[in-house]
Amino acid sequence: MKKITYLILGLNILFCACTTKPPTTHFSGKALGTYYNITIADKTNITQSQIDSVIAELNNTASIFNPNSLVSRINRNETDTLNDILKHILEVSLQVCEETDGAFDFTIGVLVDLWGFGKDAPQEVSEEDVTKALETVGYKKIKISGNIIVKENPDIQLNFNAVAKGYCVDLVAAFLTSKGLENFLIDIGGELCVCGERAPGKKWRVGIQKPTETKYDAIAAEEIMELQNISVATSGNYRNYIEVNGKRYGHTLNPYTGYPEMNDLLSVTVMASTCALADAYATAFMVMGVEKAEAFLTQYPEIKAYFIMNDKWQKD
């Protein structure tokens, strides 16, 4: 296993004691099929129910696992009207689709289900299955007209799993900021926003997780990073994969080929101005591979990324 700069593989937050403790408030719960942890280092009267309401709004809009969500109803062609949240998610997603020439693509819903990473169980997939599914893939087949989404093919299934957690982090951050808060850390399933300081003169400390051979191995912190006023998202295959007949498939699907992307890039962590962008770019870089991703980064110096390569990953 060889590293390019640092690896940040799924982020495990470590809250460290300091000499003078600021007033801190902690919230934790479930969001989008995963956990959330929020620490606020300011005086506040915010309640957990307020946080949960913000998260519920995103869940009711963009979760494919919620059959009553707006995206689920659009996928069933029951409506074509967007709310403000889904319209913004679409705009952000289309931006990254264009910038990455389709390496990031939110129209891969049929492929996600076909390979067993969505609502359906893993199964053997034939070349014919992939060819048919690819007929529904392509971000250029989606248009926004005012508050209306236009699908060129009614069978297209939108899937925002590669951006929804990041966008949810952004929503919570915007809510906290609107309440006058300046110092907080938001962690939703490993996607982060760190704002201000954990204590006067002290940045937030984030533990970098060691890589594991399988998704069942214990998680341990390897290194510590100090961060401030940045959003961070990680995409990787080392813990999120399926096995069919003894063969391992990473969850990163290549929108060009229709197959799980099996290059040597095991994980990538992206730092960007918003967590939605970091989330989407991280997925795109996993598809692109490290050489293309590094070339992309030379054009966008405001984006930072960290990669890890794995020459043991099964590629056949």
Disulfide bonds with the S-S distance in Angstrom:
none
